[in-house]
Amino acid sequence: MIDRTGLAEFLRNRRESLQPEDVGMPRGQRRRTKGLRREEVAVLCHMSTDYYSRLERERGPQPSQQMLASMAQGLHLSLDERDHLFRLAGHNPPARGVVSEHISPGMQRILDRLDDTPAEIVTELGETLRQSPMGVALTGDTTRFTGPERSLGYRWFTRPESRLLYAPETHGFLTRMYASGLRQILTLRGPDSRAAYLADLLLGESEEFRRVWEEHEVGVRPNELKHFVHPEVGALELNCQRLQDPEQSHSLLVYTAVPGSESYERLHLLSVIGTQSLH
């Protein structure tokens, strides 16, 4: 059963404890509101200002689990705070651990400060949870995929167009890498895992995947240097740095170019172009 008073007080408290700079928003001038404004929280949580405001006023419908997950992420809640939010709203909290898609507040804060750099937060199966604006400019909006296609490894074997962003000479290595990585995750997580589900799908859908899967290759790790072929700015050689959250099995990937290099100049051009010509 929903605790409307408790939910309203908790949301108000969390909103007022956050500053615009905590969530990657400009502070602006003549700011009198304690913490974030309701309309700012609504933007962060991907909902209307009216819907959010009604919750703080102990009104409106019972939020769905999907809506609560969006609010927990937008308000940068910890896992304990997220679980508390769900219980206040009359729902059981989602599972924790490797299947959780709740991004830790610390990792989210880092991403919020990377507006001028391609970056993304992904699961161990290559499912994009969040991207920086430059991340979208580099790879397109990869959060838009649903179902098995959320996994880049799955798309690699089932959507030929997904390979166009990567230099042709790297395709053979990436094919081996995705198969190897999926096998290791399946072994780690077990036969009832999402990794096992993806492997079964790919074995039925991709002859190429079946071929490399039969090699039983493991330990093919990603190269730090990535070779992209961007449709607007051309070839890019980018270093990929990885920050891992071991509790959630999420990784923050940050892509940078060597200062003064041709890729550095092209990356700067991409920042000017932005996301206008992409998804």
FIFIPA-17586 format. One record per residue: residue number from 1; residue in one letter; x negated, y, z negated of N, C-alpha, C in turn. Coordinates in steps of 0.05 Angstrom, whole numbers, plus 5000, padded with zeros to 4 digits. Each point is the difference from the previous one (the first is absolute). Layout:
BEGIN
num|residu|n.c1|n.c2|n.c3|ca.c1|ca.c2|ca.c3|c.c1|c.c2|c.c3
NUM|A|X|Y|Z|X|Y|Z|X|Y|Z
...
END
This chain:
BEGIN
num|residu|n.c1|n.c2|n.c3|ca.c1|ca.c2|ca.c3|c.c1|c.c2|c.c3
1|M|4983|4976|5000|5017|5024|5000|4983|5025|5000
2|I|5007|5019|5016|4984|5024|5003|5002|5018|4975
3|D|4977|5010|4991|4998|5019|4978|4997|5028|5012
4|R|5022|5013|5006|4999|5025|5015|4984|5022|4985
5|T|5004|5002|4974|4986|5020|4984|4971|4995|5000
6|G|4993|4975|4994|4971|4992|4999|4987|5004|5027
7|L|5014|4992|5022|4989|5003|5026|4995|5030|5007
8|A|5020|5017|4994|4998|5028|5006|4977|5012|4984
9|E|4997|4994|4975|4979|5011|4983|4972|4991|5010
10|F|4998|4975|5007|4975|4989|5009|4991|5013|5026
11|L|5018|5002|5019|4994|5013|5026|4992|5029|4996
12|R|5014|5014|4983|4994|5028|4995|4972|5003|4987
13|N|4995|4983|4981|4974|5000|4987|4977|4995|5019
14|R|5003|4980|5017|4979|4994|5019|4996|5022|5021
15|R|5022|5011|5009|4999|5022|5019|4985|5024|4988
16|E|5007|5007|4976|4988|5024|4987|4970|4995|4993
17|S|4992|4975|4998|4972|4994|4993|4981|5001|5024
18|L|5012|5001|5024|4983|5001|5024|4997|5028|5011
19|Q|4976|5007|5010|4995|5025|5013|4998|4995|5030
20|P|5005|5021|5017|4998|4996|5029|4974|4987|5009
21|E|4978|5010|4988|4974|4989|5008|4996|4971|4993
22|D|5016|4990|4980|4998|4972|4993|5010|4982|5021
23|V|5018|5010|5018|5013|4984|5020|4993|5010|5028
24|G|4979|5016|5003|4992|5009|5026|5017|5022|5012
25|M|5014|5015|4984|5017|5022|5010|4987|5027|4993
26|P|5005|5021|5016|4989|5026|4994|5016|5012|4976
27|R|4986|5015|4984|5013|5012|4976|5018|5024|5008
28|G|4991|5016|5019|5016|5023|5008|4998|5022|4979
29|Q|5014|5022|5006|4999|5023|4982|5026|5002|4985
30|R|4999|5016|4978|5023|5006|4983|5014|4974|4991
31|R|4984|4982|4991|5011|4974|4991|5007|5002|4971
32|R|5025|4997|4993|5009|5001|4972|5010|4973|4990
33|T|5005|4982|5018|5010|4973|4992|4979|4985|4984
34|K|5009|4988|4978|4982|4982|4986|4997|4974|5015
35|G|4976|4995|5009|4996|4976|5016|5010|5003|5029
36|L|5009|4978|5011|5010|5000|5028|5029|5009|5001
37|R|5008|5012|5022|5028|5006|5005|5015|4975|5008
38|R|5026|5000|4997|5016|4977|5008|4998|4995|5030
39|E|4999|5021|5016|4999|4996|5028|4973|4988|5008
40|E|4979|5006|4985|4974|4988|5006|4999|4971|4994
41|V|5013|4992|4977|5002|4972|4993|5016|4985|5021
42|A|5022|5013|5009|5016|4987|5021|4984|4994|5025
43|V|4983|5018|5008|4983|4995|5023|4981|4977|4995
44|L|4988|5000|4977|4981|4978|4993|5014|4973|4999
45|C|5025|5000|4992|5015|4975|4996|5017|4993|5025
46|H|4999|5016|5021|5014|4994|5025|5030|4998|4995
47|M|5011|5020|4986|5029|5001|4995|5009|5029|5001
48|S|5026|5004|5000|5010|5027|5000|4997|5013|4972
49|T|4997|5027|5000|4999|5014|4975|5025|4997|4984
50|D|5023|4999|5013|5025|4997|4986|5001|4973|4986
51|Y|4991|4979|5014|5001|4973|4987|4982|4999|4975
52|Y|4976|5011|5003|4982|4999|4977|5011|5018|4977
53|S|5010|5023|5007|5010|5019|4979|5023|4987|4985
54|R|5017|4985|5013|5022|4988|4986|4991|4979|4980
55|L|4978|4986|5006|4989|4981|4980|4990|5015|4975
56|E|4987|5023|5004|4991|5015|4977|5023|5012|4984
57|R|5023|5002|5012|5024|5011|4987|5019|4978|4991
58|E|4989|4975|4999|5016|4977|4990|5024|4994|5018
59|R|4997|5004|5025|5023|4996|5019|4990|4983|5023
60|G|5018|4995|5019|4994|4986|5024|5001|4970|4997
61|P|4996|4985|5022|5002|4971|4999|4975|4987|4987
62|Q|5003|4975|4994|4976|4986|4989|4980|4997|5022
63|P|4975|5009|4996|4979|4997|5021|4995|4971|5007
64|S|4995|4995|5025|4992|4973|5009|4971|4995|4992
65|Q|4992|4975|5002|4973|4993|4994|4980|5013|5019
66|Q|5009|5002|5026|4983|5013|5019|4996|5030|4994
67|M|5022|5013|4991|4998|5028|4992|4983|5004|4976
68|L|5002|4982|4981|4984|5002|4975|4970|4996|5007
69|A|4994|4981|5018|4972|4996|5008|4989|5025|5013
70|S|5016|5013|5016|4992|5025|5012|4995|5022|4980
71|M|5017|5002|4980|4997|5020|4979|4975|4994|4983
72|A|4996|4975|4994|4976|4992|4984|4975|5008|5014
73|Q|4999|4996|5027|4977|5007|5015|4997|5030|5002
74|G|5022|5014|5006|4999|5029|5003|4992|5015|4975
75|L|5008|4989|4977|4994|5013|4974|4973|4990|4989
76|H|4986|4983|5015|4974|4990|4992|5001|4985|4973
77|L|5020|4983|4997|5003|4985|4975|4980|4977|4999
78|S|4992|4994|4975|4984|4975|4996|5019|4977|5001
79|L|4989|4975|5000|5017|4977|5001|5019|4998|4976
80|D|4990|5007|4976|5017|5000|4977|5023|5020|5003
81|E|4993|5024|5010|5020|5021|5004|5020|4991|5021
82|R|4991|4988|5021|5018|4990|5021|5019|4980|4989
83|D|4990|4981|4984|5018|4980|4989|5021|5013|4981
84|H|4991|5020|4985|5019|5014|4982|5022|5014|5017
85|L|4992|5012|5022|5019|5013|5018|5021|4981|5010
86|F|4991|4976|5008|5019|4980|5010|5020|4992|4979
87|R|4990|4996|4976|5017|4991|4978|5020|5021|4992
88|L|4992|5025|5000|5018|5022|4994|5023|5001|5021
89|A|4993|4993|5025|5020|5001|5021|5016|4974|5002
90|G|4995|4981|4982|5017|4976|4999|4990|4978|5019
91|H|4974|5000|5007|4989|4979|5018|4977|4987|4986
92|N|4995|4975|5008|4976|4986|4991|4976|5011|5016
93|P|4977|5005|4987|4977|5010|5015|4990|4981|5021
94|P|4987|5010|5021|4988|4982|5020|4977|4985|4989
95|A|4991|4980|5014|4977|4984|4992|4975|5017|5000
96|R|4982|4993|4983|4973|5012|5000|4980|4983|5014
97|G|4976|5009|5002|4979|4984|5012|4997|5003|5030
98|V|4992|4978|5013|4992|5002|5028|5024|5005|5018
99|V|5024|4994|4992|5023|5005|5017|5011|5028|4997
100|S|4991|5015|4980|5010|5026|4995|4990|5020|5021
101|E|5017|5018|5008|4993|5021|5019|4999|5027|4987
102|H|5001|5001|4973|4998|5025|4986|4971|5009|4999
103|I|4995|5023|5011|4972|5011|5001|4994|5012|4973
104|S|4976|4994|4989|4993|5011|4974|4997|5031|5002
105|P|5007|5014|4979|4998|5030|5001|4973|5010|5007
106|G|4979|4987|4990|4973|5009|5006|4993|4998|5029
107|M|5007|4978|5013|4995|4996|5028|5017|5020|5017
108|Q|5024|5004|4991|5017|5019|5014|4989|5028|4999
109|R|4990|5008|4976|4988|5027|4997|4976|5004|5019
110|I|4984|4979|5003|4977|5002|5018|5010|5004|5028
111|L|5019|4984|5009|5011|5003|5027|5011|5028|5005
112|D|5014|5011|4980|5012|5026|5002|4980|5022|5006
113|R|4975|4995|4993|4979|5020|5003|4984|4996|5026
114|L|5009|4982|5017|4985|4993|5025|5015|5009|5025
115|D|5012|5024|4999|5015|5010|5022|4983|5003|5026
116|D|4974|5005|4997|4983|5006|5023|4984|4975|5009
117|T|5007|4977|4989|4985|4975|5006|5020|4977|5006
118|P|4994|4984|5021|5017|4976|5004|4998|4981|4976
119|A|5022|4993|4988|5000|4982|4977|5026|4986|4998
120|E|5000|4976|4988|5025|4985|4997|4997|4981|4977
121|I|5022|4993|4988|5001|4980|4978|5014|4976|5012
122|V|4987|4976|4998|5010|4976|5012|5000|4977|4980
123|T|5017|4980|5005|5000|4976|4984|4979|4981|5010
124|E|4997|4978|4986|4979|4980|5008|5007|4987|5027
125|L|5026|5003|5009|5008|4989|5026|5000|5021|5022
126|G|4988|5023|4994|4998|5021|5020|5026|5014|5006
127|E|5018|5002|4979|5025|5015|5002|4995|5028|4990
128|T|5005|5020|5017|4995|5027|4992|5022|5010|4982
129|L|4993|5010|4976|5019|5010|4981|5002|5031|5001
130|R|4977|5013|5006|5000|5029|5001|4976|5009|5017
131|Q|5004|5022|5014|4979|5011|5017|4996|5030|4995
132|S|4976|5010|5003|4996|5029|5001|5009|5010|5027
133|P|5005|5027|5002|5008|5011|5026|4980|4993|5022
134|M|4974|5001|4994|4980|4993|5020|5000|4970|5005
135|G|5008|4984|4981|5003|4971|5005|5021|4995|5020
136|V|5022|5014|4999|5021|4998|5020|4990|5009|5027
137|A|4984|5022|5000|4989|5010|5026|4982|4980|5012
138|L|4986|4984|4984|4980|4981|5011|5014|4975|5010
139|T|5018|4988|4985|5011|4974|5007|5030|5000|5006
140|G|5013|5023|4998|5029|5001|5001|5012|4993|4973
141|D|5026|5002|4998|5013|4994|4975|5003|4970|4997
142|T|4982|4987|4986|5001|4971|4997|5017|4992|4976
143|T|5012|5019|4986|5019|4993|4979|5028|4994|5011
144|R|5004|5004|5026|5027|4998|5012|5007|4971|5005
145|F|4981|4982|5000|5006|4972|5007|5015|4986|4978
146|T|5015|4980|5007|5016|4985|4981|4995|4970|5004
147|G|5007|4984|4980|4997|4971|5002|4971|4992|5004
148|P|4995|4978|5013|4972|4990|5004|4982|5021|5014
149|E|5013|5016|5017|4984|5020|5015|4987|5021|4983
150|R|5007|5002|4975|4987|5018|4982|4970|4993|4998
151|S|4993|4975|5003|4972|4991|4998|4985|5005|5026
152|L|4978|5015|4999|4984|5005|5024|4990|4975|5012
153|G|4992|4981|4983|4991|4974|5010|5021|4986|5016
154|Y|5025|5001|4991|5022|4987|5015|5004|5015|5027
155|R|5000|5026|4999|5003|5016|5025|4977|4995|5020
156|W|4977|4995|4989|4977|4995|5017|5004|4976|5019
157|F|5014|4980|4990|5004|4976|5016|5027|5000|5015
158|T|5018|5018|4993|5027|4999|5012|5007|5025|5016
159|R|4985|5021|4997|5006|5025|5014|4974|5009|5014
160|P|4997|4994|5026|4975|5006|5014|4993|5030|4999
161|E|5021|5017|4999|4994|5029|4999|4986|5009|4975
162|S|5001|4983|4979|4987|5008|4975|4970|5000|5003
163|R|4989|4987|5021|4971|4998|5003|4989|5024|5016
164|L|5018|5016|5012|4990|5022|5016|4984|5020|4985
165|L|5005|5002|4974|4987|5020|4983|4971|4992|4993
166|Y|4992|4976|5007|4974|4990|4992|4983|4993|5024
167|A|4974|5006|4999|4982|4996|5022|5001|4971|5009
168|P|5002|4994|5026|5003|4973|5010|4978|4981|4991
169|E|4975|5011|4997|4978|4982|4992|5002|4990|4971
170|T|5019|5012|4985|5003|4991|4972|5024|4981|4997
171|H|5015|4995|5021|5024|4983|4998|4994|4972|4991
172|G|4979|4988|5010|4994|4972|4993|4994|4998|4970
173|F|4984|5019|4990|4994|5000|4972|5025|5004|4983
174|L|5016|5019|5007|5024|5006|4985|5020|4977|5000
175|T|5001|4985|5022|5017|4976|5001|4991|4980|4979
176|R|4974|4995|4999|4989|4982|4980|5004|5010|4972
177|M|4996|5026|4996|5003|5013|4973|5028|4997|4989
178|Y|5020|5006|5017|5028|4998|4990|5007|4971|4993
179|A|4992|4981|5016|5006|4972|4994|4986|4991|4975
180|S|4974|5007|4998|4985|4993|4976|5011|5012|4975
181|G|5007|5026|5001|5011|5013|4977|5027|4989|4991
182|L|5017|4993|5019|5026|4988|4993|4996|4973|4987
183|R|4981|4984|5010|4995|4974|4989|4991|5002|4971
184|Q|4982|5019|4994|4990|5004|4973|5022|5009|4981
185|I|5018|5018|5009|5022|5009|4983|5020|4978|4995
186|L|5005|4984|5021|5019|4977|4997|4989|4981|4979
187|T|4974|4994|5002|4988|4981|4980|5001|5012|4972
188|L|4997|5026|4998|5000|5013|4974|5028|5001|4988
189|R|5020|5007|5017|5027|5004|4990|5018|4976|5001
190|G|4993|4980|5016|5016|4975|5000|5020|4997|5022
191|P|5012|4976|5002|5017|4993|5023|5027|5015|4999
192|D|5007|5012|4978|5026|5015|4999|4996|5030|5003
193|S|4977|5008|5008|4993|5029|5002|5009|5012|5027
194|R|4999|5026|5001|5006|5014|5025|4978|4994|5021
195|A|4976|4995|4990|4978|4993|5019|5007|4974|5014
196|A|5010|4980|4985|5008|4975|5012|5023|5003|5020
197|Y|5018|5018|4993|5023|5005|5018|4990|5012|5026
198|L|4981|5020|4999|4990|5012|5024|4984|4980|5017
199|A|4985|4983|4986|4984|4980|5015|5019|4980|5015
200|D|5021|4992|4987|5019|4982|5013|5013|5013|5025
201|L|5007|5026|4997|5012|5014|5022|4980|5002|5023
202|L|4975|5007|4994|4980|5004|5021|4993|4973|5014
203|L|5000|4979|4985|4994|4974|5012|5021|4992|5020
204|G|5025|5010|4996|5021|4994|5019|5002|5020|5023
205|E|4987|5023|4997|5004|5022|5020|4975|5006|5016
206|S|4977|4993|4991|4975|5009|5014|4981|4977|5005
207|E|4995|4994|5025|4981|4980|5007|4972|5008|4992
208|E|4994|5026|5003|4973|5010|4992|4996|4996|4970
209|F|5021|5006|4984|4997|4996|4971|4996|4971|4993
210|R|5015|4982|5013|4996|4971|4995|4972|4991|5006
211|R|4988|5012|5021|4973|4992|5007|4980|5008|4979
212|V|5001|5025|4991|4981|5010|4981|5006|4988|4972
213|W|5025|4995|4994|5008|4988|4974|4987|4972|4997
214|E|4999|4986|5022|4989|4972|4999|4970|5000|4994
215|E|4987|5023|5003|4972|5002|4994|4994|5000|4970
216|H|5021|5006|4984|4997|5001|4971|4977|5018|4991
217|E|4997|5022|5014|4979|5019|4993|5008|5018|4977
218|V|4983|5004|4981|5005|5018|4977|4975|5018|4997
219|G|5004|5022|4985|4978|5017|4994|4993|5020|5022
220|V|5018|5004|5020|4995|5020|5021|5010|5026|4990
221|R|4983|5017|4990|5008|5024|4986|5000|5024|5019
222|P|5017|5020|4994|5001|5024|5017|4973|5014|5001
223|N|4993|5011|5023|4977|5017|5003|5006|5028|4989
224|E|4980|5012|4988|5004|5028|4990|5004|5019|5023
225|L|4987|4995|5023|5002|5018|5023|5023|4990|5018
226|K|5020|5017|5004|5023|4994|5016|4999|5014|5027
227|H|5008|4987|5021|4999|5011|5027|5029|5004|5010
228|F|5009|5024|5000|5027|5006|5010|4999|5012|5028
229|V|5023|4997|5014|5003|5013|5026|5027|5015|4998
230|H|4998|5026|4993|5024|5016|4995|5011|5010|5027
231|P|5026|5000|5004|5012|5008|5025|4996|5030|5006
232|E|4994|5016|4980|4997|5029|5005|4971|5009|5000
233|V|4983|4989|4982|4973|5010|4997|4979|4981|5009
234|G|5008|4975|5007|4980|4981|5011|4987|4983|4978
235|A|4975|4991|5006|4986|4981|4983|4992|5014|4974
236|L|5003|4985|4978|4993|5009|4973|4986|4978|4985
237|E|4976|5007|4990|4986|4982|4982|5003|5011|4972
238|L|5015|4986|4983|5006|5010|4973|4991|4980|4979
239|N|4988|5010|4979|4994|4983|4977|5024|4997|4982
240|C|5005|4976|4991|5024|4995|4983|4990|4993|4972
241|Q|5008|5017|4981|4994|4994|4972|5025|4990|4987
242|R|4997|4980|4983|5023|4986|4987|4999|5003|4970
243|L|5022|5009|4989|5003|5001|4971|5023|4981|4992
244|Q|4994|4980|4983|5020|4979|4994|5012|5004|4973
245|D|5026|4994|4998|5014|4998|4975|5005|4971|4994
246|P|4983|4987|4983|5002|4971|4997|5026|4991|4988
247|E|5013|5016|4984|5025|4992|4988|5023|4997|5020
248|Q|5000|5018|5020|5021|5000|5020|4992|4987|5026
249|S|4974|4994|5003|4990|4989|5026|5005|5020|5023
250|H|4998|5026|4993|5002|5020|5021|4972|5012|5005
251|S|4996|5010|5024|4975|5013|5007|5006|5028|5012
252|L|4984|5019|4992|5000|5026|5013|4977|5001|5020
253|L|5007|5003|5026|4980|5001|5021|4997|5029|5009
254|V|4975|5009|5000|4993|5028|5008|4981|4999|5024
255|Y|5007|5014|5021|4984|4999|5025|4986|5027|5004
256|T|4973|4998|5003|4985|5025|5004|4980|4996|5023
257|A|4991|5022|5012|4980|5000|5021|4974|5013|4990
258|V|4978|4992|5012|4974|5012|4993|5000|5029|5009
259|P|4994|5019|4981|5000|5028|5008|4981|5006|5023
260|G|5009|5015|5019|4984|5007|5023|5003|4981|5023
261|S|5012|4977|4996|5003|4980|5021|5023|5007|5019
262|E|5001|4987|5023|5022|5005|5019|5027|4992|4987
263|S|4999|4978|4985|5025|4991|4986|5009|5021|4980
264|Y|4981|5013|4987|5007|5021|4980|5015|5023|5014
265|E|4990|5008|5023|5014|5021|5015|5027|4991|5010
266|R|5002|4975|5009|5026|4990|5009|5020|4997|4977
267|L|4990|4993|4977|5017|4998|4977|5011|5028|4992
268|H|4983|5020|5003|5008|5028|4995|5022|5008|5020
269|L|4996|4992|5025|5020|5006|5020|5026|4986|4993
270|L|4999|4976|4991|5024|4985|4992|5015|5015|4978
271|S|4985|5012|4981|5013|5015|4978|5015|5024|5011
272|V|4990|5011|5022|5014|5023|5013|5025|4990|5014
273|I|4997|4978|5015|5023|4989|5014|5022|4991|4981
274|G|4991|4988|4977|5019|4990|4980|5016|4977|5010
275|T|5024|4998|4991|5018|4978|5006|5020|5006|5022
276|Q|4997|5023|5013|5021|5010|5019|5005|4980|5022
277|S|4979|4988|5011|5003|4983|5023|5003|4971|4993
278|L|5000|4994|4974|5002|4972|4991|5027|4994|4989
279|H|5003|4977|4987|5026|4991|4990|5010|5019|4979
END
